[in-house]
């Protein structure tokens, strides 16, 4: 398991509205592109890798699976909020997302999120 890379990917996406939009538009393709891009010349130590299970969870936008895989809970919530923000309406939105998130992660219990 590559918890550090799971957390790094979530933070990378969440910090940019453009990256969030690209991820939401094609989660599997975005994950594949991110993995293939590597660090480039400016950060040669970045060896991006995710397990097949982690990639599948990101492709499905499955925050319960990411939680079970050990994603850091704080980063996971902010990532989840960012990638679902486009669904918010005046009638429904953030509160419903909170309830869906709680219902999905609660069965997982407390996870070991120390990388």
N, CA, C and O of each residue as an XYZ file, in Angstrom:
460
protein
N       0.842     -1.178      0.000
C       0.000      0.000      0.000
C       0.883      1.236      0.000
O       1.933      1.257      0.643
N       0.470      2.232     -0.699
C       1.260      3.449     -0.852
C       0.500      4.633     -0.263
O       0.099      5.547     -0.984
N       0.308      4.607      1.039
C      -0.487      5.640      1.702
C       0.022      7.046      1.407
O      -0.770      7.967      1.205
N       1.324      7.208      1.383
C       1.866      8.528      1.111
C       1.411      9.026     -0.258
O       1.025     10.187     -0.395
N       1.451      8.174     -1.256
C       1.039      8.588     -2.596
C      -0.467      8.812     -2.686
O      -0.915      9.685     -3.429
N      -1.250      8.042     -1.944
C      -2.696      8.275     -1.888
C      -2.945      9.679     -1.347
O      -3.703     10.455     -1.930
N      -2.307      9.992     -0.239
C      -2.465     11.318      0.365
C      -1.941     12.416     -0.551
O      -2.553     13.476     -0.678
N      -0.819     12.156     -1.178
C      -0.225     13.146     -2.078
C      -1.144     13.425     -3.269
O      -1.330     14.579     -3.657
N      -1.713     12.376     -3.840
C      -2.623     12.555     -4.969
C      -3.842     13.380     -4.552
O      -4.235     14.310     -5.257
N      -4.436     13.042     -3.412
C      -5.612     13.787     -2.955
C      -5.279     15.260     -2.762
O      -6.043     16.132     -3.175
N      -4.169     15.530     -2.152
C      -3.769     16.924     -1.901
C      -3.487     17.641     -3.211
O      -3.868     18.800     -3.375
N      -2.831     16.974     -4.136
C      -2.514     17.540     -5.454
C      -3.801     17.976     -6.162
O      -3.888     19.093     -6.671
N      -4.771     17.110     -6.189
C      -6.033     17.412     -6.875
C      -6.775     18.528     -6.148
O      -7.223     19.490     -6.772
N      -6.902     18.403     -4.862
C      -7.735     19.302     -4.069
C      -7.257     20.754     -4.076
O      -8.061     21.661     -3.861
N      -5.998     20.987     -4.312
C      -5.452     22.349     -4.249
C      -5.690     23.190     -5.491
O      -5.291     24.354     -5.518
N      -6.316     22.650     -6.507
C      -6.510     23.411     -7.742
C      -7.891     23.145     -8.327
O      -8.267     21.994     -8.546
N      -8.636     24.201     -8.576
C      -9.958     24.040     -9.190
C      -9.853     23.375    -10.559
O     -10.718     22.582    -10.929
N      -8.800     23.691    -11.312
C      -8.619     23.069    -12.630
C      -8.363     21.568    -12.503
O      -8.899     20.774    -13.277
N      -7.547     21.185    -11.529
C      -7.270     19.760    -11.337
C      -8.510     19.024    -10.834
O      -8.765     17.890    -11.238
N      -9.279     19.664     -9.958
C     -10.524     19.049     -9.490
C     -11.447     18.803    -10.679
O     -11.998     17.712    -10.822
N     -11.616     19.810    -11.530
C     -12.499     19.673    -12.697
C     -12.015     18.572    -13.636
O     -12.819     17.802    -14.161
N     -10.712     18.498    -13.846
C     -10.162     17.461    -14.722
C     -10.379     16.081    -14.117
O     -10.738     15.142    -14.829
N     -10.167     15.950    -12.832
C     -10.374     14.671    -12.156
C     -11.844     14.263    -12.204
O     -12.159     13.118    -12.526
N     -12.739     15.189    -11.888
C     -14.173     14.885    -11.894
C     -14.629     14.486    -13.298
O     -15.473     13.602    -13.446
N     -14.080     15.127    -14.321
C     -14.451     14.830    -15.699
C     -14.049     13.443    -16.159
O     -14.745     12.832    -16.970
N     -12.933     12.939    -15.652
C     -12.431     11.619    -16.059
C     -11.515     11.079    -14.961
O     -10.292     11.131    -15.098
N     -12.089     10.564    -13.877
C     -11.255     10.127    -12.755
C     -10.182      9.103    -13.137
O      -9.020      9.263    -12.764
N     -10.554      8.064    -13.867
C      -9.576      7.030    -14.226
C      -8.478      7.597    -15.108
O      -7.299      7.314    -14.898
N      -8.860      8.389    -16.085
C      -7.879      8.998    -16.979
C      -6.966      9.965    -16.256
O      -5.772     10.038    -16.547
N      -7.524     10.708    -15.316
C      -6.710     11.662    -14.564
C      -5.686     10.929    -13.700
O      -4.521     11.321    -13.640
N      -6.127      9.869    -13.035
C      -5.201      9.081    -12.203
C      -4.083      8.524    -13.073
O      -2.911      8.610    -12.708
N      -4.437      7.957    -14.215
C      -3.438      7.386    -15.127
C      -2.458      8.456    -15.598
O      -1.250      8.220    -15.639
N      -2.973      9.624    -15.951
C      -2.105     10.723    -16.385
C      -1.188     11.197    -15.276
O      -0.013     11.476    -15.517
N      -1.711     11.290    -14.062
C      -0.899     11.730    -12.930
C       0.224     10.740    -12.660
O       1.365     11.132    -12.416
N      -0.106      9.462    -12.707
C       0.917      8.444    -12.476
C       1.987      8.477    -13.561
O       3.173      8.313    -13.274
N       1.573      8.685    -14.795
C       2.507      8.695    -15.911
C       3.355      9.944    -15.996
O       4.445      9.924    -16.568
N       2.856     11.038    -15.425
C       3.577     12.305    -15.524
C       4.840     12.316    -14.685
O       5.823     12.952    -15.065
N       4.837     11.639    -13.573
C       6.007     11.673    -12.705
C       6.310     13.085    -12.284
O       5.468     13.975    -12.402
N       7.483     13.285    -11.803
C       7.835     14.579    -11.239
C       8.361     15.556    -12.264
O       8.196     16.766    -12.106
N       8.973     15.070    -13.284
C       9.638     15.978    -14.206
C      11.001     16.373    -13.683
O      11.430     15.926    -12.619
N      11.656     17.192    -14.423
C      13.038     17.574    -14.088
C      13.135     18.340    -12.775
O      14.158     18.266    -12.093
N      12.078     19.081    -12.407
C      12.164     19.925    -11.221
C      12.051     19.145     -9.910
O      12.385     19.685     -8.855
N      11.600     17.918     -9.945
C      11.437     17.132     -8.720
C      11.663     15.658     -9.022
O      10.740     14.849     -8.938
N      12.858     15.328     -9.361
C      13.164     13.980     -9.834
C      12.926     12.886     -8.808
O      12.908     11.709     -9.168
N      12.742     13.236     -7.547
C      12.558     12.202     -6.524
C      11.111     11.718     -6.416
O      10.822     10.825     -5.620
N      10.219     12.280     -7.187
C       8.806     11.916     -7.108
C       8.544     10.648     -7.907
O       8.452     10.691     -9.133
N       8.423      9.530     -7.223
C       8.177      8.255     -7.892
C       6.724      7.850     -7.675
O       6.420      7.026     -6.812
N       5.852      8.423     -8.450
C       4.414      8.222     -8.287
C       4.028      6.770     -8.555
O       4.335      6.211     -9.607
N       3.355      6.184     -7.587
C       2.815      4.841     -7.791
C       1.635      4.640     -6.859
O       1.628      5.116     -5.724
N       0.647      3.934     -7.355
C      -0.516      3.537     -6.585
C      -0.784      2.072     -6.885
O      -0.532      1.609     -7.998
N      -1.287      1.351     -5.916
C      -1.665     -0.034     -6.176
C      -2.893     -0.058     -7.088
O      -3.571      0.956     -7.257
N      -3.167     -1.208     -7.664
C      -4.347     -1.346     -8.522
C      -5.615     -1.045     -7.722
O      -6.552     -0.441     -8.245
N      -5.644     -1.459     -6.473
C      -6.804     -1.212     -5.618
C      -6.995      0.283     -5.351
O      -8.121      0.783     -5.360
N      -5.901      0.984     -5.116
C      -5.967      2.434     -4.899
C      -6.408      3.146     -6.168
O      -7.236      4.055     -6.119
N      -5.863      2.739     -7.291
C      -6.264      3.334     -8.562
C      -7.752      3.123     -8.817
O      -8.443      4.042     -9.257
N      -8.245      1.926     -8.544
C      -9.667      1.628     -8.747
C     -10.538      2.482     -7.827
O     -11.591      2.964     -8.245
N     -10.112      2.669     -6.593
C     -10.882      3.493     -5.652
C     -10.943      4.941     -6.129
O     -11.994      5.579     -6.060
N      -9.817      5.457     -6.611
C      -9.827      6.823     -7.150
C     -10.669      6.911     -8.417
O     -11.406      7.880     -8.604
N     -10.570      5.918     -9.282
C     -11.342      5.916    -10.526
C     -12.841      5.905    -10.243
O     -13.620      6.512    -10.978
N     -13.242      5.218     -9.184
C     -14.657      5.129     -8.815
C     -15.094      6.260     -7.881
O     -16.267      6.353     -7.521
N     -14.163      7.103     -7.495
C     -14.433      8.157     -6.508
C     -15.062      7.543     -5.257
O     -16.048      8.048     -4.720
N     -14.468      6.449     -4.814
C     -14.991      5.658     -3.701
C     -14.265      6.038     -2.414
O     -13.232      5.461     -2.079
N     -14.820      7.021     -1.696
C     -14.136      7.485     -0.496
C     -14.155      6.455      0.620
O     -13.266      6.474      1.471
N     -15.129      5.558      0.651
C     -15.116      4.499      1.665
C     -13.937      3.559      1.440
O     -13.261      3.168      2.392
N     -13.692      3.201      0.193
C     -12.548      2.329     -0.107
C     -11.236      3.031      0.203
O     -10.322      2.414      0.751
N     -11.128      4.310     -0.137
C      -9.901      5.053      0.160
C      -9.671      5.126      1.666
O      -8.538      5.003      2.132
N     -10.738      5.326      2.418
C     -10.630      5.349      3.876
C     -10.141      4.000      4.390
O      -9.244      3.934      5.231
N     -10.736      2.926      3.880
C     -10.338      1.578      4.299
C      -8.897      1.274      3.914
O      -8.221      0.503      4.596
N      -8.426      1.870      2.832
C      -7.043      1.652      2.384
C      -6.040      2.475      3.185
O      -4.829      2.323      3.019
N      -6.549      3.345      4.053
C      -5.649      4.095      4.923
C      -5.408      5.530      4.537
O      -4.461      6.148      5.024
N      -6.246      6.082      3.668
C      -6.101      7.504      3.335
C      -6.259      8.328      4.612
O      -7.069      7.998      5.478
N      -5.490      9.385      4.716
C      -5.567     10.223      5.903
C      -6.965     10.834      5.984
O      -7.409     11.463      5.024
N      -7.665     10.666      7.098
C      -9.058     11.126      7.192
C      -9.253     12.617      6.900
O     -10.224     12.988      6.241
N      -8.368     13.457      7.368
C      -8.496     14.898      7.130
C      -8.351     15.206      5.641
O      -9.161     15.939      5.073
N      -7.332     14.654      5.019
C      -7.124     14.887      3.586
C      -8.255     14.286      2.765
O      -8.697     14.877      1.779
N      -8.722     13.111      3.171
C      -9.787     12.446      2.437
C     -11.077     13.266      2.468
O     -11.757     13.386      1.449
N     -11.416     13.827      3.623
C     -12.637     14.634      3.691
C     -12.530     15.843      2.763
O     -13.464     16.128      2.014
N     -11.419     16.545      2.803
C     -11.278     17.736      1.954
C     -11.251     17.378      0.470
O     -11.783     18.116     -0.359
N     -10.643     16.265      0.142
C     -10.654     15.774     -1.238
C     -12.089     15.448     -1.660
O     -12.531     15.853     -2.736
N     -12.802     14.726     -0.820
C     -14.186     14.347     -1.110
C     -15.054     15.582     -1.296
O     -15.845     15.660     -2.237
N     -14.906     16.528     -0.411
C     -15.671     17.772     -0.498
C     -15.369     18.508     -1.808
O     -16.281     19.011     -2.464
N     -14.112     18.567     -2.178
C     -13.721     19.274     -3.406
C     -14.290     18.599     -4.649
O     -14.794     19.280     -5.542
N     -14.217     17.278     -4.718
C     -14.647     16.594     -5.949
C     -16.165     16.425     -6.031
O     -16.685     16.031     -7.075
N     -16.873     16.715     -4.954
C     -18.340     16.639     -4.990
C     -18.992     18.018     -4.915
O     -20.219     18.110     -4.960
N     -18.215     19.081     -4.804
C     -18.765     20.434     -4.657
C     -19.660     20.819     -5.830
O     -20.619     21.570     -5.650
N     -19.366     20.323     -7.014
C     -20.183     20.672     -8.182
C     -21.616     20.143     -8.075
O     -22.487     20.576     -8.829
N     -21.867     19.224     -7.160
C     -23.196     18.647     -6.971
C     -24.066     19.490     -6.040
O     -25.274     19.267     -5.963
N     -23.480     20.447     -5.337
C     -24.222     21.215     -4.343
C     -25.244     22.128     -5.016
O     -24.959     22.750     -6.039
N     -26.422     22.196     -4.433
C     -27.477     23.103     -4.876
C     -27.996     23.819     -3.634
O     -27.680     23.413     -2.515
N     -28.785     24.872     -3.807
C     -29.353     25.523     -2.617
C     -30.242     24.588     -1.786
O     -30.346     24.744     -0.569
N     -30.875     23.628     -2.442
C     -31.769     22.716     -1.735
C     -31.032     21.533     -1.108
O     -31.456     21.024     -0.070
N     -29.975     21.105     -1.703
C     -29.259     19.921     -1.231
C     -27.781     20.097     -1.525
O     -27.399     20.751     -2.495
N     -26.993     19.530     -0.713
C     -25.564     19.665     -1.000
C     -24.675     19.196      0.107
O     -24.544     17.999      0.364
N     -24.058     20.160      0.766
C     -22.987     19.856      1.694
C     -23.456     18.926      2.804
O     -22.780     17.940      3.097
N     -24.587     19.209      3.426
C     -25.073     18.379      4.532
C     -25.302     16.952      4.068
O     -24.984     16.010      4.794
N     -25.852     16.773      2.864
C     -26.093     15.435      2.330
C     -24.776     14.704      2.067
O     -24.665     13.500      2.299
N     -23.784     15.446      1.582
C     -22.473     14.840      1.364
C     -21.876     14.374      2.686
O     -21.309     13.285      2.766
N     -22.003     15.191      3.711
C     -21.498     14.807      5.032
C     -22.159     13.517      5.490
O     -21.483     12.618      5.989
N     -23.449     13.418      5.329
C     -24.170     12.210      5.763
C     -23.773     10.990      4.930
O     -23.595      9.905      5.483
N     -23.633     11.148      3.612
C     -23.197     10.028      2.766
C     -21.792      9.579      3.156
O     -21.508      8.383      3.226
N     -20.923     10.545      3.407
C     -19.540     10.253      3.784
C     -19.517      9.476      5.107
O     -18.858      8.442      5.219
N     -20.237      9.982      6.091
C     -20.280      9.298      7.396
C     -20.793      7.872      7.262
O     -20.225      6.941      7.832
N     -21.872      7.711      6.503
C     -22.452      6.380      6.330
C     -21.477      5.429      5.635
O     -21.456      4.233      5.928
N     -20.677      5.959      4.722
C     -19.741      5.117      3.975
C     -18.512      4.736      4.801
O     -18.035      3.604      4.714
N     -18.001      5.663      5.593
C     -16.757      5.372      6.307
C     -16.974      4.771      7.690
O     -16.082      4.096      8.204
N     -18.126      4.995      8.304
C     -18.373      4.491      9.663
C     -18.170      2.985      9.784
O     -17.578      2.541     10.768
N     -18.636      2.174      8.823
C     -18.427      0.725      8.959
C     -16.951      0.313      8.952
O     -16.611     -0.791      9.377
N     -16.094      1.184      8.478
C     -14.667      0.879      8.416
C     -14.005      0.959      9.787
O     -12.920      0.414      9.989
N     -14.656      1.636     10.723
C     -14.069      1.829     12.044
C     -12.880      2.771     11.946
O     -12.749      3.524     10.981
N     -12.027      2.723     12.938
C     -10.829      3.550     12.924
C      -9.759      2.826     12.100
O      -9.480      1.648     12.320
N      -9.179      3.539     11.168
C      -8.162      2.929     10.316
C      -6.779      3.429     10.701
O      -6.628      4.473     11.337
N      -5.788      2.669     10.305
C      -4.392      3.052     10.518
C      -3.987      3.939      9.348
O      -3.747      3.451      8.243
N      -3.912      5.229      9.594
C      -3.571      6.158      8.517
C      -2.171      6.725      8.639
O      -1.844      7.712      7.979
N      -1.358      6.132      9.455
C       0.039      6.571      9.577
C       0.816      5.979      8.400
O       0.888      4.760      8.250
N       1.404      6.860      7.554
C       2.165      6.327      6.392
C       3.426      5.599      6.795
O       4.155      5.105      5.935
